[in-house]
Amino acid sequence: MNTFGLVQIGLMLLCTTNTSSLQCNHLPLQQRKVIENSLQLLDKMGKKFPLQCLREKTSFRFPQQVLKARQKETIKVAIEEIFQHIFYIFSKNVTLAAWNGTALEQFQNGLYQQIEQLEACVIKKRTNYFQNKEVNRLKLKKYFQKIDCFLKDKQHNLCSWEISRAEMRRCLQLIDKVVRKL
């Protein structure tokens, strides 16, 4: 390969790296927009919380300490994992929820795109996060397993989905507070 070809490849890699790092630098702003959009889509998905579901309401207790890390990268990895769990929950057995399918699909797509963006920005930090913060990771997993088990126990009925939707709204609002501080 000639020198000119190597220079072109080098410039292309440099531009790609700069573009990626620019996207990562603006990640908190992107996350705020995605969270705001996700909250609007959660509202658009269904109607007001059904009163008949109030007696089934459960406290899942989001482990807020996972979002209280001092390092931005640690918080980004935690948020990525939270988005993955939310995406997983809202990707199965939602037919009984009787929600707006378009809003649900847009919600899922927004989460997926944000997961992809976060993965690209924090891939190097993930190993350190999981080694140092295994307890936090397990707390998150336990929290989302409670929600998943609740849905299964209630056979994914309307009320279980509405309660889960309200919980995801609360979860996204907590993330939004943290992202605003980044």
C-alpha positions in Angstrom: 0.0 0.0 0.0 1.4 3.4 -0.8 2.0 6.3 1.7 -1.1 8.2 0.4 -3.4 5.3 1.2 -1.9 4.9 4.7 -2.4 8.7 5.3 -6.1 8.4 4.2 -6.7 5.5 6.5 -5.0 7.3 9.4 -7.1 10.4 8.9 -10.3 8.3 8.7 -9.5 6.6 12.0 -8.7 9.9 13.6 -12.0 11.4 12.5 -13.9 8.3 13.7 -12.2 8.4 17.1 -13.0 12.2 17.4 -16.6 11.7 16.4 -17.0 8.8 18.9 -15.5 10.9 21.7 -17.7 13.9 20.8 -20.7 11.6 21.1 -19.5 10.4 24.4 -18.8 13.9 25.6 -22.5 14.8 24.9 -23.8 11.6 26.4 -25.5 13.3 29.5 -27.4 15.7 27.3 -28.4 12.7 25.0 -29.5 10.7 28.0 -31.6 13.6 29.4 -33.4 13.8 26.0 -33.9 10.0 25.8 -35.2 9.9 29.4 -37.6 12.8 28.7 -38.8 11.1 25.6 -39.1 7.7 27.4 -41.2 9.2 30.1 -43.5 10.8 27.5 -43.8 7.5 25.7 -44.6 5.7 29.0 -47.4 8.1 29.5 -48.5 7.7 25.9 -48.4 3.9 26.1 -51.4 3.6 28.4 -54.0 5.6 30.1 -54.1 6.8 33.7 -53.3 4.3 36.4 -56.3 2.1 36.9 -57.8 2.5 40.3 -58.6 -1.2 40.6 -54.8 -1.8 40.5 -54.1 0.2 43.7 -54.6 -2.8 46.0 -52.0 -4.8 44.0 -49.4 -2.0 44.2 -46.0 -3.3 45.4 -42.9 -1.6 46.6 -39.9 -2.9 44.6 -37.4 -0.5 46.3 -35.0 0.7 43.7 -31.4 0.4 45.0 -30.6 4.1 44.7 -27.0 3.6 46.0 -26.0 2.2 42.5 -26.5 5.8 41.2 -24.5 7.5 43.9 -21.1 6.6 42.6 -18.5 9.4 42.5 -17.1 8.5 39.1 -19.1 9.5 36.0 -18.0 6.3 34.2 -19.3 4.1 37.0 -22.7 5.9 36.8 -22.8 5.5 33.0 -22.2 1.7 33.3 -24.9 1.5 36.0 -27.4 3.4 33.8 -26.5 1.2 30.8 -27.3 -1.9 32.9 -30.6 -0.4 34.1 -31.6 0.4 30.6 -30.8 -3.2 29.6 -33.1 -4.5 32.4 -35.9 -2.2 31.4 -35.6 -3.2 27.8 -35.7 -6.8 28.8 -38.8 -6.4 30.9 -40.6 -4.4 28.2 -39.7 -6.9 25.5 -41.8 -9.8 26.6 -45.5 -10.6 27.2 -46.8 -7.1 26.9 -49.8 -8.1 24.9 -52.0 -8.2 28.0 -51.2 -4.6 28.8 -53.4 -3.3 26.0 -51.0 -0.4 25.5 -50.4 1.8 22.4 -48.2 -0.5 20.3 -46.5 2.4 18.5 -45.5 4.2 21.7 -44.3 0.9 23.2 -42.1 0.2 20.1 -40.7 3.8 20.1 -40.0 3.3 23.8 -38.1 0.1 23.2 -36.2 1.6 20.2 -35.1 4.6 22.3 -33.9 2.4 25.1 -32.0 0.1 22.6 -30.3 3.1 20.9 -29.3 4.5 24.3 -27.9 1.1 25.3 -25.8 1.0 22.1 -24.5 4.5 22.7 -23.6 3.8 26.3 -21.9 0.5 25.4 -19.7 2.4 22.9 -18.7 5.0 25.5 -18.1 2.8 28.5 -16.8 -0.5 27.1 -13.4 -0.1 28.6 -14.8 0.8 32.1 -17.3 -2.0 32.3 -14.8 -4.6 33.5 -13.6 -2.4 36.4 -17.1 -1.5 37.3 -18.3 -5.1 37.6 -15.2 -6.1 39.5 -15.4 -3.2 42.0 -19.2 -2.9 42.2 -20.4 -6.5 42.0 -22.7 -5.8 45.0 -24.4 -2.9 43.2 -24.8 -5.0 40.1 -26.4 -7.8 42.2 -28.8 -5.3 43.8 -29.9 -4.1 40.4 -30.4 -7.6 39.2 -32.4 -8.4 42.3 -34.6 -5.3 41.9 -35.4 -6.1 38.3 -36.0 -9.8 39.1 -38.6 -8.7 41.7 -40.4 -6.9 39.0 -40.1 -9.8 36.5 -41.3 -12.3 39.2 -44.2 -10.0 40.0 -45.3 -9.9 36.4 -45.0 -13.7 36.1 -46.9 -14.2 39.4 -49.7 -12.0 38.2 -49.6 -13.8 34.8 -48.7 -10.5 33.1 -52.1 -9.1 33.7 -53.1 -5.5 33.1 -52.6 -4.4 36.7 -49.1 -6.0 36.9 -48.1 -4.2 33.8 -49.5 -0.9 35.0 -47.7 -1.2 38.3 -44.5 -2.1 36.4 -44.9 0.9 34.1 -45.3 3.2 37.1 -42.2 1.7 38.6 -40.2 2.2 35.4 -41.4 5.8 35.3 -40.0 6.3 38.9 -36.8 4.5 37.9 -36.3 6.8 34.9 -37.0 9.8 37.0 -34.2 8.8 39.4 -31.8 8.3 36.6 -32.8 11.8 35.2 -31.9 13.4 38.5 -28.5 11.8 38.4 -27.8 12.6 34.8 -28.6 16.3 35.4 -25.8 16.4 38.0 -23.2 14.8 35.6 
